[in-house]
Amino acid sequence: MQNSIIVQNLKCGGCAKTITSKISDIPNINDVKVDVETSAISFISDSSETTLKVIEKLKSIGYPSVDDENTFASKAKSFVSCATGKMSS
């Protein structure tokens, strides 16, 4: 099933690269796309349980959905995730 999640703290290509890498590692996730301008992550999953795993993974690396609280810890994690994505280029 096709999914789209709007996240917070998505600012650049480094963020997008980290998100794509981390989400693609989840089993049964395909066709991950990140739109930096709209802060949207789209992907295909096999079930709603798998989609929930993606939401939790995004939150754990600093990109909570717009429905979640954007804490200082989330902002700090996204900064690290962004830097990691930039360095892995």
N, C-alpha and C positions, 0 to 999 in steps of 0.2 A: 504494500500500500504506500502511496505517495504521502509524504509528510513535509511540513514546513514549520519551522520554529523561529520566532524573532527573539534574539538575545540581546543582552546588555554588554557593554565593554568591548564590542567588536570595532576595531579602529583601522586596521591596516592588513596588508597582505601577509605579514608575519603571523597575525592572529588567525587569518584564514588558513594558512598552511598548517598551523598546529591543530586547529579544529578539524580540518580534513583528515589529517593523519590519525588523530585520536578516535574520531568517529568511525573511520574506515576499519579500525582494529576490532570493532564490535562485531561479533558473528551475526550474519543475516542482515547486514546493512550494505546497501549498494547505491551507486550513483550519487555520492555526496557532492553537493555544490554549496559554496559560500558566497553570498553577495554582500560585500563590504558596505556598499552604499545604503542598503536597506536593513542591514544586520540580520538577514535571513539565512538560515541553514535549511536546505532541502535535501531529502534523501528518501530512499525506498527501504522499507522494513517489512519483515514477514508477519509481525503481530504488534498489538498495542503494548505488550510487555517489552518487546525490543525497543519500541519508541520511548518508553519510560526509561530504559537503560541509557539511551542517547541523552535524554534530558538530564539525568543524574550525572552522566559523564561531563556534559557541558558545564554544569554547575560546579563540579569538582575541579575543573581546570580554569574557573573564573569567568564563565560566560552563562550566568543564569538567564532563564527565559524572562521576558518582560513581566510575567505574572509572579515572579519570585522577587524577594528582597535583594537589592544590590548592596551587600555589606562591604565594609572596608576590606575584609579578607578576600571577598570575590574580586574586588578591584586589584588588590595586590597579586592574586593568583593570575589574573588576566595579563598583568604587566609581565610576569615571569613567562607565561605561555607565549606572549607576543615576542619577547626577546628570544626565546628558544626557537620559534618559527623563523625569525630573521636570521639567526645564526646557522640554521640548518640549510640555508640556501646554497 
